[in-house]
Amino acid sequence: MLRPWRAEDRAPFAALNADPVVMEHFPSALTRDESDQFADSIAAHLDEHDWGTYAVEVIDGPPFVGYIGLAAPDWLGAVEVRWRLAREHWGNGYATEGARASIDDGFARLGLDEIVAITVPANERSRSVMRKLGMTHHPSDDFDHPYLPEGHPLRRHVKYRVRSLVRR
């Protein structure tokens, strides 16, 4: 279930963001303060825009296992579908199911024409989810992340795209 954030999500979110395996394809793990600030910004975006990245709750399971949803970073110039789940919940289809629902919402409710997803080339788990979502990758779309310095091992990113089937 994708739902709004709650105060009790902060501790498991901080644990997820501190896990070096979860954060392997990010520049660094997050401190508790950084994680709390990130959670605040996610919740504020949801409150202000009525769309964004939602907390993921497993029905008849843990009340928080990560987040999935849409974001629009200024530097990207596109709406992105994203996910981050606690490692013990990988491989259950949650990322694919939640991302598919987010994409559907972006096309149907928000009227978007296209949604992208990005990651580093080595992140095969996320790239697999992107392909399951019907997203396509064109090497000409690959780019260097603007917030990572030249020579950083995670600077290069791949971009996948999916377009709405509805012509606007």
N, C-alpha and C positions, 0 to 999 in steps of 0.2 A: 504494500500500500504506500502510495506517495501522499505525504501529509505535510502541513505546516510544521515548523520547528517548535520545540518546547524547551524550556529551561533544562530539563533533565537529559536532553540530548547532548549537552556540552561535554560531559565527562567521556562518554563513549566516542564522541567526535574527536576529542583531544587524543584519546588512545589510538584511534585510527590514524590520525595525522602524525602521530609520533612513531608509528610502526615503520621501521626502515624498509621492510619488504613492500608494504603498500606504497611508500613514497619513493621507491626505487627509480622511477622515471620522472621525478621532480627534483629541482635543485637541492632541496633539503627537507628534512622532516620539520614539522612546526612545533614550536614551544606551546605550552598551554595558553599563554597570552595571545600568541599569534592565531591559534586555533579559535579561541573565543572571539577575537576580532573578526575573523573570517565568518564564523557563525552569525555574528551580529550583522555583518554586511549582507549575508544571504537572506536573513530574516527581514531586514529593512527593505531589500529589493522586493521580496514577496509582498510585504505590506503595501509598498508604494505602487507596484505595477500589477499585482494579482497574477504574476507568473514568475518563474525563476527555477531555482533548484530546491527540491523538496527533500525532507527527511524520508528515509525508507524504513518502513516498519514491516516485519514479517508477521502475517496473520498467524495466530497461535504459536508465535515465536518471540524473538527479541523485539523490544519496542523501538530499537534504533540499530540499524546495521550500516548506514552510510547515507549518501545523498545521490540523487539523480534529477536531472532537469535541464532547463535551458538557461543560457547566460549570453550576454552580449558585451564582451569586453571591448572597450573603445578602440583598442589597438588592432583588433581582429577585423573589424568592418563587416561582421556577419553575426548571426545568431548561432550559437554553438550548443550542441547537446553534450552533456558531460555527466560523469558518474565517478564515484569513489566509494568503494565498499570495504568493510573490514575483511581481512584476509580469510577468516574462517567461513565467510559467506560467498567466497568465489566459487564459480562452477555450478551454481544453482539456477542460472538463467535470470537472476534478478536484474543485472545490468541491461541485458537485451530487452526484457519485458518492460522495465521502467523507461528505458530510452525510447522504445517504440511508442509507448503511451505519450511521452513528452513530445516526440516528433509529431504524432497525430494531433495533439493539442495545438502545437505550433502552427500546423497547417490549417486545421479546422477553426479553432477559436481565435488565433492571433492573425490568421490570414497571411502567413509567411509563404514565400515562394520557394525558399531554399533554406536548409539547415546544414551546418558543417560540424565536423568533429575533428579534433587535432590530437596528436600525440607524437612522441619521438619514434623514429623508425624501428627501434628495438622492442617496442612495447607490443608484442604480438598478441597478447591477451586482448587488449583494447582494439587492436586492428581487426581481430577476429569478430568482436562484437560489431564493429562498424560494417563489416561485410555482411554479417547476419541481418543487419538493419537495411540492407539493400543500398548502402552507401558506396560510392565509387571513388577511386583514387586515381588522380592524374599526376604524374611526377612534376609536371609544369606548375602545379599548385604548391609544391613543397616550399618551405620558407625557413628563414632563420628567425628564431624567437627574438623579438626586439628587446626583451628585458634580460637576456643572457649575453654575456660578453663573447666577442669573437674568440674562438678556440675552446669554448666551454663544450664538454662532451654531449650535453643535452640541447645544444642550441638549435640544431636542425630538427624541423618538425615536418610531419606529413599531414596533409589535409584531405579528408574524405567529405563528399557532398551527397546530399539527397535532395531532389526537387519534388515539389508538390505536383500531383497529377492533375490538379485543378488549374486551368488557365484563368488568369485574372486579367 
